Amino acid sequence: MKPEHPAPIEWHFSQRAQQLQSSVIREILKVTMRPEIISFAGGLPSPETFPVERMRIAHDAVLSRQGKTALQYGTSDGYAPLREWIADSLSLEGSRIMPEQVLMLSGSQQGLDLLGKVLIDEGSKVLVETPSYLGALQAFSVYRPEFVSIPTDEGGLIPEAVPEIAQGARLLYALPNFQNPTGRTLSVERRSALVHTCASLGLPLIEDDPYGALSYRGNPLPKMLNMNPGGVIYMGSFSKVLTPGIRLGYVVAPTTLIRKLEQAKQAADLHTAQLTQMVVYEVIKDGFLDSHIPTIRSLYAEQCQVMLEALEEFFPQEASWTRPEGGMFIWVTLPSHIDSLTLLDEAIAQNVAFVPGAPFYANTPALNTLRLSFVTVPPEKIREGIARLGKLIAAKL
């Protein structure tokens, strides 16, 4: 006689858990795994840029020379030589970054969660761009803030609009370089104005910079961190310049905040994988990125140009789009009566995918927007996919 199992537990989730939602992008990616789909959806770096052999050699070197250390628990703040390398890479004359200002992360997404945990209370006002990075909105939403959308234009965030909405705000979150999702870049003048505005208001400014090294011309703009190291929280990542599979990022901030973030990290995962940090340091310590990053820029610039030319050829003139100078994304605005969520269903039926724009808005979404990523799609497939989308859009005019 088979034993009877107890009745299943009826789970009672916390209020925080009940408000969690799946990432729209992650759900779309499940569909785009089908080989016939031409996917402009994922914010994924091109696997063609992954230094597989270099990573293999580095793993072998670390494990053969320092295997016992690499496989042991590490400190919560991170591997000291790597933190020193990051601090040196971010330092300028008159703006020295110290290793103790650097906290290693298990992917920069963890940094968003930790910052939310230590800076946001329920109902706290948080200022974000319009639109903003979906992953940041997800991470901060867990702590139930009041999102306030900062007005933007073709030049990105408008610094002059901040004082009117900043009263009582806990932080301002911005992506100044080739922003996800729009591809826009904040000018030097606007960076300076934003830094000084936030400083005058006593408002912490988060500078999220995963794409900064991917300027197609190879001339990244100055970092806001160096304009005010005491008031800017800088977030960086190795996902776009090495590989996302290593899940390695970092946050740079004044030591008072870093220590509090470190305490929050101890409660989350104790420390970022020691082996991963040591391998990455082995890869980059002798200047590898100086020769590797230009190959990424060149590839992405070529594919971006192919997509821009295809948009000009196949999209109706009633549509408009950004023309990024770096990064991985183009932002498209359609006639106001076209809902990109509906368009997505039709596109998938034609074996093309993109990300609708609505999830990138903290408040009132623009339903007639969408994000295209071009870096994982070969040029001939870019043209084919854009041609299919163009026909679907033209049919709605």
N, C-alpha and C positions, 0 to 999 in steps of 0.2 A: 504493500500500500504506500503510495507516494505521500510524503509529508506535506501538510498544508502550510503555505507561506503566509506570514502575517499580511494584513491588509496594507496596501501602499500608503506611504505617508502623504498627507496633504500639505504641500509646502506653503508656508506663509512668508512671502518675501518682504523685506524691508521696503519702506517707502522709496529709498534711494534705488533699490534694485528694480522696483516697479516702473520707474521712469526711464530705465536704460533702454536704448533702442539700437538695433543693428545699424552699422554704417551702410548707407545707400550704396557707396562705392563697392564695399565688400560683397554686398548681395549681387550687384551687377557682375562682379568678377566671377561669380559662380557660373553665370550664364556664358561669359566670354571664354571660359576654358574650352568650349567646343572649338575644334580646329578650324571650322569653316567661318567662324566669326572674325571679321576685321574689327579689332577693338581699339578705339581711341579713349577707352574709359579709365584704365588704371593709371595711377600716378607712379608707375614702376620705372626705374631706370633700365636702360637697355642691357640685357645680359651680355651683349657684344663688348661691353666696357668692363666686365668683371675680370680682374687680374688673377685668374684661377691658378696659373702656374706659380705666380709670385706668392700667393697665399699658401699654396702647398709647401713651397720651399720654406716659408716663414714658420709654418706649423712644425715642420721637421726640425728646424733650427732651434725653436723654443723648447720643444719636447726633448730634444737630445741634450741641450745644454742646461736647461732650467726646468725640466719636467716636473719635479716634485713641487717646486714653487708655483708653477703654472696651474697645477691641478689641486692646489690647496685653497682654502678660504683666503680672501683678500680683504683689504681695508675698505670701509664704506665709501671713502672719498675717491678711491681709484688708484690705479697703478702710477706711482710717482713719476717715472720717466715720461710716460705719456702725458700726464698733466703738465709737466714742465714743457714738453714740446708744444702743447696747445697754447699755454701761456705765452711762450716766446713767439709763436706764429701770430698771435693777436696783438702783440705789443708794438707800439710806435714810440718814437721820440716824444717825450712829454706825456705819454699814456702807457705806463708800464703795468702789465697784467701779471699778477703773482700766481704761482701754482696753487696756493691755498684758496684762491678765488674760483678754482675749477672743480666741479663735481662730475664724475663720470656717471653715465646713465645707461640703462638697458634699452637703448633707442631713445631718441629725443622725445618721442611720445610720452615716455615716462616722466620727462621733465615737465610737460604740461600738466600731468596729473599731480605731481608733487607741488608745483606752484599753486594749483587750485587748492590743494589740501592745506597749504600753509598761509595763503593770502586771502582766500574767499570764504566768507560765512554765508549762510542762507540769506538771500536778499541783497547781498553786496552788489554794487554797481560795477560792471565790467565793460570797458569800452572796446569795441571790435570794429574792424573795417567792414565795408559793405560792397561786395560780399567778403567772407573771411574763410580761413582754412577749416574745413569740416572737422578734422581731427581735434582741433583746439576747441571748437564749439562742443564737441562730444565730451572731451576731458573736463572742461569747466562746468558743463551742465550737471554733472554728478553732484556738485556742491551747491546747486540751486541759486545761481546768481541772477541778477537782473541785467540782461544784456542791453547795452545801449549802442546803436549803430552809428558809426561816424560817417558823415557824408564823404563820398569819393567822386572823382571825375576821371578823365582819361589819364591824368597824371597820378592817380591813386588817392590815398588818404589826404584830406584837406586839413592841415594843421590849424588853420584859423577857426575851424569849427569846433575844436576841442574845448576851449574854455567854457562855452555855453552849456556843455553837457557833462562836464567833468566833476561837478560838485559832489563830493562824497564818494567818488569812484575809488576802487581798490587798485586797479591796474588798467593799463592800455596795452592791447596785444596787436602787434603789427608784423607783417612780412614785407620788408622794403625791397627785396630783390626778386624780380621775376615771380611775382606773387602767385601762390596757389589759392584760387583758381584762375585769376585773370591774366597772369603773365606780366602785369604792369610793374614798373620800377619807380620807386620814389626818388626824385631828383635830389641833388646835394642840398639845394636851397630848402626843400621841404624837410629833409632829414634834420638839418640844423634848426629849422623853425620848430619841428616837433620836439626835438630834444630840449630846447630852451623853454618851450611851452610846458612840457611835463615837469621840468625842473622847477619852474616858477610856481607850479601848482602842487608840488610835492607828490607827484603822481608817478609810481613805478611804471617804467616803459619796458615791455618785453620785445626784444628784437629777435624774431625767429628767422634763422638764416640758413636753411638747408640747401639753397640753390645759388648762394652768392658767388661761388667759384665758377659757375657755369655761364659766365658772360661770353657770348659768341666772339666778341672783339678782344677778349682777354684783358679787359680793363675794369675790374670790379670797382664799384663806388665805395667811398669811405664808410666805415661801420659807425653806427650811432654809439656803440659801446665806447669807442675811442673819443667821442665828443663829450661824454660824461660817464666815466666808469663808476661813479658813485650812485648813479640813478638809473642805469640801463642794465637790464638782465639779458644777457646774450645766450642764444641757444644755437648749437651747431651739431652736425651729424656727419658720420662717415658713410651713411647709406648711399648718397648720391655721387660720391667721389671714389668709393671702393665697392661696396656691395651692401644691400640692405639685410642680407641674411645673417650678418654678424651682430645685428641689433646693438649698435654702439653709437651713443651720442654724448653730449656734455652740455652743461649749463655753467655760465660764468656770471658771477654776481659779487657784490660786496660780501665780505666774510660773515657778517652777522646773518645775512639771509642764507648763505651757503651752509652754515652750521645747522640752521633750522631745516633746510632741505635734506641735509644729510641724516638728521634724526628721522625725518619722514621716510627716507629711503631705507633706513635700517628696519623699519616696521614693514616695508613692502617686500624687499628681496635681499636684505643684508648687504649685498654688494653686487656690482656688475661682474660678469664672468672674468676671472683673472686670466685664463688662457686667451680669451678673445682680445683683451686689452694688450697683452704681451705680444700676441701675433701682429696686431695692427701696428704697434710701435716698431716691431721688427721690420715690417713692410715699409713704413714711411720715414724712418729715422734718418736715412741717408739721402733724402730729397726725391724719392720716387714720385711723389705727387706732382712735382714740377714738370715732369715729362708725361705723366699719365693724364692729368686733367686736360691739357690741350687736345688730346685725342678725343676725349668726351665732348669737349666744346665743338670740335670740328664736325663730328658725327651729328650732334644735335642741331647745329646750325644748318647743315645740309638738309636734314629732314624737316626742320621748321620751314625752310624756304620752299621745299616741295609742297608742303601743306598750304602755305600762303598762296602759292601760285595756283594750286588746285581750287582753293576757295574763290579766287578771282575768276577762274574759268567756269566753275560749276555751280556756285551759289548765286541765287538771285540778288539783284542790286538792292533789294529791300532789306537784306541782312547786312550786319556789320560785325567786325571782329578786331581784336587787339593784334598788334604786331610786336611780339616780344623781342627783346635784345639778348635774351638768354633764357635758361631754364627749360621747362618741359611742357608748357601749356599755352593754348590759345583759347580765348573767351569769345563766344559768339552771342550776339544779340539778334533775335529774330523779330519780325513784325509782332506787335503786341497781342494779336489775337491767337498766336500759335503757342500752345502749351507743349513744352519740351518733354514732359512726362508722357503725354500721348504720343508724341513723335518717337520717343524711345521704343515703345512697343512696336510701332510700324518699322522702325529701323532694324530691330532685332529680327523681325520677320524677313528682312532683306539681308540678314547676316552682317549687320553693322551695329556697333555699340558706342555710346558716349555716356557722359554723366550729365543729367539734367542740372540746371543751375540752382533750383529752389533750395536744396539742402545746405547750400553755402551761405544762406542768409540767416542771421540770428533772429530777425524779426519779420518784416514784411518781405516775402520773396518775390523776385521777378521771375515769373513762370516762363517767360519767353527767352530764357538764357540757357546756355549749355557750355560744358567744358570739353575741349578736345586735347588729348595727349598724343604726341606724334613720335615719341622716341623709341618705341618698341615695334613700330610698323615699318616694313620696307617701303621705299619710295613708290614702287608700282602699286602696292596695296593701299598706300595713302591716297593716291589718285583715284583708284577704284572705289574706295570707301567714301571719299568726299563726293564723287560723282553720284553715288547712290543716295547719299543724304540730300544732295542738291535737288535731285528729282522729287524726293518726298516733300521737301520744303516748297518747291515751286508749285506742287499740286495743291498746296493749301492757300495760295495767294488768290 
